[in-house]
Amino acid sequence: MKKRYWLLLFTVFWFSLLYFIDIETWIVLSYPFIVITFVYLLFTFIVFWYCIIFNKDPRNW
């Protein structure tokens, strides 16, 4: 429950920045989160296809 509270607080704070800065600056500030999300999704995609191609069950890792 505590994690959700901080995540909600962070999200509200992040989107409230839209009222104080222009959209281009907000996008630039969001680049690190975009990159982290992309890397995470890429890693998940690679693991997913590895499990399918080699018929591995990740629950046994």
Biopython code that builds the backbone (N, CA, C, O; Angstrom):
import numpy as np
from Bio.PDB.StructureBuilder import StructureBuilder

atoms = [
    (1, "MET", "N", (0.836, -1.201, 0.000)),
    (1, "MET", "CA", (0.000, 0.000, 0.000)),
    (1, "MET", "C", (0.871, 1.251, 0.000)),
    (1, "MET", "O", (0.526, 2.259, -0.616)),
    (2, "LYS", "N", (1.995, 1.175, 0.693)),
    (2, "LYS", "CA", (2.877, 2.333, 0.749)),
    (2, "LYS", "C", (3.460, 2.640, -0.631)),
    (2, "LYS", "O", (3.556, 3.802, -1.025)),
    (3, "LYS", "N", (3.844, 1.604, -1.355)),
    (3, "LYS", "CA", (4.404, 1.808, -2.686)),
    (3, "LYS", "C", (3.383, 2.473, -3.605)),
    (3, "LYS", "O", (3.723, 3.378, -4.367)),
    (4, "ARG", "N", (2.166, 2.032, -3.531)),
    (4, "ARG", "CA", (1.130, 2.622, -4.381)),
    (4, "ARG", "C", (0.932, 4.091, -4.052)),
    (4, "ARG", "O", (0.698, 4.908, -4.942)),
    (5, "TYR", "N", (1.025, 4.422, -2.782)),
    (5, "TYR", "CA", (0.855, 5.809, -2.377)),
    (5, "TYR", "C", (1.951, 6.681, -2.988)),
    (5, "TYR", "O", (1.672, 7.758, -3.515)),
    (6, "TRP", "N", (3.201, 6.210, -2.915)),
    (6, "TRP", "CA", (4.302, 6.990, -3.468)),
    (6, "TRP", "C", (4.228, 7.053, -4.980)),
    (6, "TRP", "O", (4.550, 8.083, -5.572)),
    (7, "LEU", "N", (3.814, 5.981, -5.606)),
    (7, "LEU", "CA", (3.671, 5.988, -7.064)),
    (7, "LEU", "C", (2.587, 6.964, -7.490)),
    (7, "LEU", "O", (2.755, 7.701, -8.462)),
    (8, "LEU", "N", (1.489, 6.969, -6.775)),
    (8, "LEU", "CA", (0.414, 7.914, -7.080)),
    (8, "LEU", "C", (0.879, 9.349, -6.874)),
    (8, "LEU", "O", (0.615, 10.223, -7.699)),
    (9, "LEU", "N", (1.568, 9.579, -5.773)),
    (9, "LEU", "CA", (2.076, 10.918, -5.489)),
    (9, "LEU", "C", (3.055, 11.371, -6.572)),
    (9, "LEU", "O", (2.998, 12.510, -7.033)),
    (10, "PHE", "N", (3.938, 10.482, -6.966)),
    (10, "PHE", "CA", (4.905, 10.808, -8.010)),
    (10, "PHE", "C", (4.206, 11.098, -9.333)),
    (10, "PHE", "O", (4.573, 12.045, -10.028)),
    (11, "THR", "N", (3.206, 10.297, -9.692)),
    (11, "THR", "CA", (2.469, 10.499, -10.942)),
    (11, "THR", "C", (1.731, 11.825, -10.942)),
    (11, "THR", "O", (1.761, 12.555, -11.932)),
    (12, "VAL", "N", (1.077, 12.137, -9.853)),
    (12, "VAL", "CA", (0.366, 13.418, -9.751)),
    (12, "VAL", "C", (1.350, 14.574, -9.855)),
    (12, "VAL", "O", (1.087, 15.561, -10.542)),
    (13, "PHE", "N", (2.483, 14.450, -9.174)),
    (13, "PHE", "CA", (3.498, 15.501, -9.251)),
    (13, "PHE", "C", (4.014, 15.657, -10.674)),
    (13, "PHE", "O", (4.161, 16.776, -11.166)),
    (14, "TRP", "N", (4.292, 14.528, -11.340)),
    (14, "TRP", "CA", (4.865, 14.574, -12.688)),
    (14, "TRP", "C", (3.900, 15.245, -13.663)),
    (14, "TRP", "O", (4.304, 16.097, -14.454)),
    (15, "PHE", "N", (2.634, 14.862, -13.607)),
    (15, "PHE", "CA", (1.673, 15.450, -14.540)),
    (15, "PHE", "C", (1.309, 16.883, -14.159)),
    (15, "PHE", "O", (0.879, 17.658, -15.013)),
    (16, "SER", "N", (1.476, 17.237, -12.901)),
    (16, "SER", "CA", (1.220, 18.627, -12.516)),
    (16, "SER", "C", (2.284, 19.561, -13.070)),
    (16, "SER", "O", (2.065, 20.768, -13.175)),
    (17, "LEU", "N", (3.435, 19.004, -13.423)),
    (17, "LEU", "CA", (4.472, 19.834, -14.046)),
    (17, "LEU", "C", (4.015, 20.403, -15.383)),
    (17, "LEU", "O", (4.552, 21.407, -15.850)),
    (18, "LEU", "N", (3.040, 19.773, -15.991)),
    (18, "LEU", "CA", (2.524, 20.273, -17.270)),
    (18, "LEU", "C", (1.978, 21.684, -17.140)),
    (18, "LEU", "O", (1.977, 22.439, -18.112)),
    (19, "TYR", "N", (1.520, 22.043, -15.971)),
    (19, "TYR", "CA", (0.962, 23.377, -15.776)),
    (19, "TYR", "C", (2.049, 24.435, -15.613)),
    (19, "TYR", "O", (1.787, 25.626, -15.785)),
    (20, "PHE", "N", (3.262, 24.008, -15.282)),
    (20, "PHE", "CA", (4.326, 24.964, -14.995)),
    (20, "PHE", "C", (5.385, 25.038, -16.086)),
    (20, "PHE", "O", (6.083, 26.046, -16.195)),
    (21, "ILE", "N", (5.518, 23.996, -16.892)),
    (21, "ILE", "CA", (6.512, 24.006, -17.963)),
    (21, "ILE", "C", (5.841, 23.624, -19.265)),
    (21, "ILE", "O", (4.758, 23.037, -19.265)),
    (22, "ASP", "N", (6.481, 23.956, -20.375)),
    (22, "ASP", "CA", (5.889, 23.632, -21.671)),
    (22, "ASP", "C", (6.079, 22.147, -21.993)),
    (22, "ASP", "O", (6.840, 21.441, -21.332)),
    (23, "ILE", "N", (5.375, 21.705, -23.011)),
    (23, "ILE", "CA", (5.324, 20.273, -23.320)),
    (23, "ILE", "C", (6.682, 19.747, -23.789)),
    (23, "ILE", "O", (7.016, 18.595, -23.515)),
    (24, "GLU", "N", (7.463, 20.559, -24.482)),
    (24, "GLU", "CA", (8.768, 20.092, -24.960)),
    (24, "GLU", "C", (9.710, 19.785, -23.794)),
    (24, "GLU", "O", (10.417, 18.778, -23.809)),
    (25, "THR", "N", (9.714, 20.639, -22.807)),
    (25, "THR", "CA", (10.548, 20.395, -21.628)),
    (25, "THR", "C", (10.066, 19.163, -20.878)),
    (25, "THR", "O", (10.875, 18.377, -20.384)),
    (26, "TRP", "N", (8.772, 18.993, -20.794)),
    (26, "TRP", "CA", (8.222, 17.824, -20.110)),
    (26, "TRP", "C", (8.624, 16.531, -20.816)),
    (26, "TRP", "O", (8.931, 15.530, -20.168)),
    (27, "ILE", "N", (8.621, 16.560, -22.148)),
    (27, "ILE", "CA", (9.031, 15.380, -22.918)),
    (27, "ILE", "C", (10.509, 15.081, -22.679)),
    (27, "ILE", "O", (10.889, 13.925, -22.491)),
    (28, "VAL", "N", (11.334, 16.111, -22.686)),
    (28, "VAL", "CA", (12.765, 15.916, -22.443)),
    (28, "VAL", "C", (13.004, 15.351, -21.040)),
    (28, "VAL", "O", (13.849, 14.475, -20.861)),
    (29, "LEU", "N", (12.274, 15.841, -20.060)),
    (29, "LEU", "CA", (12.414, 15.312, -18.705)),
    (29, "LEU", "C", (11.934, 13.863, -18.613)),
    (29, "LEU", "O", (12.363, 13.119, -17.731)),
    (30, "SER", "N", (11.058, 13.471, -19.511)),
    (30, "SER", "CA", (10.514, 12.111, -19.488)),
    (30, "SER", "C", (11.407, 11.107, -20.214)),
    (30, "SER", "O", (11.171, 9.902, -20.118)),
    (31, "TYR", "N", (12.420, 11.569, -20.934)),
    (31, "TYR", "CA", (13.281, 10.664, -21.690)),
    (31, "TYR", "C", (13.865, 9.521, -20.856)),
    (31, "TYR", "O", (13.834, 8.379, -21.315)),
    (32, "PRO", "N", (14.389, 9.767, -19.666)),
    (32, "PRO", "CA", (14.936, 8.638, -18.894)),
    (32, "PRO", "C", (13.897, 7.553, -18.603)),
    (32, "PRO", "O", (14.209, 6.364, -18.661)),
    (33, "PHE", "N", (12.677, 7.955, -18.294)),
    (33, "PHE", "CA", (11.625, 6.974, -18.017)),
    (33, "PHE", "C", (11.218, 6.230, -19.290)),
    (33, "PHE", "O", (10.904, 5.041, -19.251)),
    (34, "ILE", "N", (11.229, 6.935, -20.402)),
    (34, "ILE", "CA", (10.904, 6.303, -21.680)),
    (34, "ILE", "C", (11.967, 5.259, -22.022)),
    (34, "ILE", "O", (11.637, 4.154, -22.452)),
    (35, "VAL", "N", (13.225, 5.603, -21.833)),
    (35, "VAL", "CA", (14.322, 4.675, -22.136)),
    (35, "VAL", "C", (14.275, 3.462, -21.212)),
    (35, "VAL", "O", (14.426, 2.330, -21.671)),
    (36, "ILE", "N", (14.071, 3.684, -19.929)),
    (36, "ILE", "CA", (13.990, 2.572, -18.970)),
    (36, "ILE", "C", (12.826, 1.647, -19.317)),
    (36, "ILE", "O", (12.964, 0.424, -19.277)),
    (37, "THR", "N", (11.687, 2.233, -19.655)),
    (37, "THR", "CA", (10.527, 1.427, -20.034)),
    (37, "THR", "C", (10.807, 0.629, -21.300)),
    (37, "THR", "O", (10.444, -0.543, -21.393)),
    (38, "PHE", "N", (11.450, 1.261, -22.271)),
    (38, "PHE", "CA", (11.773, 0.575, -23.522)),
    (38, "PHE", "C", (12.714, -0.600, -23.272)),
    (38, "PHE", "O", (12.499, -1.690, -23.802)),
    (39, "VAL", "N", (13.749, -0.388, -22.472)),
    (39, "VAL", "CA", (14.706, -1.459, -22.177)),
    (39, "VAL", "C", (14.015, -2.603, -21.437)),
    (39, "VAL", "O", (14.261, -3.773, -21.731)),
    (40, "TYR", "N", (13.161, -2.271, -20.488)),
    (40, "TYR", "CA", (12.437, -3.305, -19.749)),
    (40, "TYR", "C", (11.536, -4.125, -20.686)),
    (40, "TYR", "O", (11.509, -5.353, -20.614)),
    (41, "LEU", "N", (10.809, -3.438, -21.555)),
    (41, "LEU", "CA", (9.931, -4.148, -22.480)),
    (41, "LEU", "C", (10.729, -4.981, -23.476)),
    (41, "LEU", "O", (10.316, -6.084, -23.834)),
    (42, "LEU", "N", (11.859, -4.466, -23.921)),
    (42, "LEU", "CA", (12.710, -5.220, -24.832)),
    (42, "LEU", "C", (13.236, -6.484, -24.151)),
    (42, "LEU", "O", (13.211, -7.565, -24.740)),
    (43, "PHE", "N", (13.708, -6.347, -22.920)),
    (43, "PHE", "CA", (14.198, -7.501, -22.166)),
    (43, "PHE", "C", (13.084, -8.533, -21.966)),
    (43, "PHE", "O", (13.305, -9.734, -22.127)),
    (44, "THR", "N", (11.900, -8.060, -21.618)),
    (44, "THR", "CA", (10.763, -8.961, -21.430)),
    (44, "THR", "C", (10.422, -9.689, -22.725)),
    (44, "THR", "O", (10.136, -10.887, -22.723)),
    (45, "PHE", "N", (10.456, -8.954, -23.820)),
    (45, "PHE", "CA", (10.166, -9.545, -25.130)),
    (45, "PHE", "C", (11.197, -10.620, -25.482)),
    (45, "PHE", "O", (10.840, -11.692, -25.972)),
    (46, "ILE", "N", (12.475, -10.328, -25.230)),
    (46, "ILE", "CA", (13.537, -11.297, -25.528)),
    (46, "ILE", "C", (13.369, -12.554, -24.679)),
    (46, "ILE", "O", (13.476, -13.665, -25.197)),
    (47, "VAL", "N", (13.111, -12.395, -23.400)),
    (47, "VAL", "CA", (12.918, -13.551, -22.516)),
    (47, "VAL", "C", (11.691, -14.347, -22.937)),
    (47, "VAL", "O", (11.705, -15.578, -22.927)),
    (48, "PHE", "N", (10.632, -13.638, -23.306)),
    (48, "PHE", "CA", (9.405, -14.303, -23.745)),
    (48, "PHE", "C", (9.669, -15.191, -24.960)),
    (48, "PHE", "O", (9.253, -16.349, -24.988)),
    (49, "TRP", "N", (10.360, -14.647, -25.963)),
    (49, "TRP", "CA", (10.626, -15.437, -27.168)),
    (49, "TRP", "C", (11.656, -16.526, -26.911)),
    (49, "TRP", "O", (11.591, -17.586, -27.534)),
    (50, "TYR", "N", (12.590, -16.297, -26.024)),
    (50, "TYR", "CA", (13.537, -17.343, -25.651)),
    (50, "TYR", "C", (12.784, -18.536, -25.057)),
    (50, "TYR", "O", (13.073, -19.687, -25.383)),
    (51, "CYS", "N", (11.825, -18.249, -24.190)),
    (51, "CYS", "CA", (11.047, -19.316, -23.555)),
    (51, "CYS", "C", (10.217, -20.071, -24.590)),
    (51, "CYS", "O", (10.055, -21.287, -24.492)),
    (52, "ILE", "N", (9.699, -19.363, -25.565)),
    (52, "ILE", "CA", (8.878, -20.013, -26.589)),
    (52, "ILE", "C", (9.749, -20.844, -27.535)),
    (52, "ILE", "O", (9.433, -21.998, -27.823)),
    (53, "ILE", "N", (10.849, -20.250, -28.017)),
    (53, "ILE", "CA", (11.687, -20.932, -29.007)),
    (53, "ILE", "C", (12.355, -22.167, -28.406)),
    (53, "ILE", "O", (12.377, -23.223, -29.039)),
    (54, "PHE", "N", (12.894, -22.049, -27.205)),
    (54, "PHE", "CA", (13.617, -23.161, -26.591)),
    (54, "PHE", "C", (12.753, -23.975, -25.637)),
    (54, "PHE", "O", (13.246, -24.867, -24.947)),
    (55, "ASN", "N", (11.480, -23.666, -25.604)),
    (55, "ASN", "CA", (10.512, -24.413, -24.803)),
    (55, "ASN", "C", (10.947, -24.509, -23.335)),
    (55, "ASN", "O", (10.931, -25.584, -22.736)),
    (56, "LYS", "N", (11.331, -23.369, -22.778)),
    (56, "LYS", "CA", (11.754, -23.308, -21.381)),
    (56, "LYS", "C", (10.628, -22.733, -20.536)),
    (56, "LYS", "O", (9.851, -21.890, -20.985)),
    (57, "ASP", "N", (10.565, -23.211, -19.314)),
    (57, "ASP", "CA", (9.573, -22.689, -18.383)),
    (57, "ASP", "C", (10.275, -21.782, -17.374)),
    (57, "ASP", "O", (11.077, -22.267, -16.576)),
    (58, "PRO", "N", (9.991, -20.471, -17.392)),
    (58, "PRO", "CA", (10.698, -19.564, -16.484)),
    (58, "PRO", "C", (10.440, -19.845, -15.008)),
    (58, "PRO", "O", (11.194, -19.379, -14.154)),
    (59, "ARG", "N", (9.392, -20.597, -14.694)),
    (59, "ARG", "CA", (9.120, -20.924, -13.291)),
    (59, "ARG", "C", (10.163, -21.883, -12.736)),
    (59, "ARG", "O", (10.293, -22.021, -11.520)),
    (60, "ASN", "N", (10.911, -22.551, -13.621)),
    (60, "ASN", "CA", (11.944, -23.491, -13.180)),
    (60, "ASN", "C", (13.314, -22.838, -13.064)),
    (60, "ASN", "O", (14.282, -23.519, -12.722)),
    (61, "TRP", "N", (13.426, -21.561, -13.332)),
    (61, "TRP", "CA", (14.729, -20.878, -13.296)),
    (61, "TRP", "C", (15.146, -20.615, -11.886)),
    (61, "TRP", "O", (16.214, -20.049, -11.653)),
]
sb = StructureBuilder()
sb.init_structure("model")
sb.init_model(0)
sb.init_chain("A")
sb.init_seg("    ")
for serial, (resi, resn, name, xyz) in enumerate(atoms, 1):
    if name == "N":
        sb.init_residue(resn, " ", resi, " ")
    sb.init_atom(name, np.array(xyz, "f"), 0.0, 1.0, " ", f" {name:<3s}", serial, name[0])
structure = sb.get_structure()
